[in-house]
Amino acid sequence: MAQLDEVILSLEEYEAIRLKDLEGMEQEEAARKMGISQPTFHRLVLGARRKIAEALIKGKAIKVEGGNYKFV
């Protein structure tokens, strides 16, 4: 099987999409939960959605890696 090209989501982008699109949180609530400002949260969601759209449209794999995080 051929190797797919990848788009890379940071863990922060992944979490932003999870909170906003999967859990249905409002941006302000999700930003508080992540400990970031609402504008920063908005930028993460926009970037993640662009990468996910690219993967879907161009048949690329989505890889999640990196970012600043801690498990609580």
N, C-alpha and C positions, 0 to 999 in steps of 0.2 A: 504494500500500500504506500502511496506517495506521501511524503511529509508535507503537511499543510503549513502555509504561512501563518503567522500569529499576530494578534493584537494583544498588548499587555495592559491589563487593568491593575492599578495599584490596589493594595488592600483598602485604602481609604475610599477609592472610587467604588470598589465592590460593596463596602459597607454602606455608602451613601445610596447606591441603587437598591440594596436590600431594604434599608429603612424607608425610603421614599416609595419605590415601586412595588415591593413585595409586601411590606408591612403597612403601607398606606399612610405613613406619618406626614404631617405638615412639615415644611422645610425648617421652620423655627424650632419645632420640637426635636426633629432629627439632628439639627445642628447642635442643640444643647446636649443631646445624648452623646454625640461624638466629641463634645468639648471644643467646637470650632464656631466661627461666626457664620451667620446665615449666608452672606455673600460667598464665603469660601465653600460652604456646603453646595450652593447653587453651581459654582464653577466645577466642583467634583462631579455632580450629577450630569451636567452638560457634557463634560469630557468623556465620562463613562458611556453615556448614551451614544455619543458619536462613534466611539470605538466599537460598541456592540453592534451598531448599525453597519459599520464597515465590515465586521466579521460576518454578519448575516448576508449582506449584499454581495460580498466578494468571496464568500466561502472560506473564511479564515478561522483558525482555532482561536479561542479566547483563553489566555493564560493569566492567572492571578498571582502576583508576586510583589515583594518589596513593600515599601511604605513604613510609616511610623505607627507602631501599635503596641499594646500590652494586653495580656489576658487577665481578666479580673475574675 
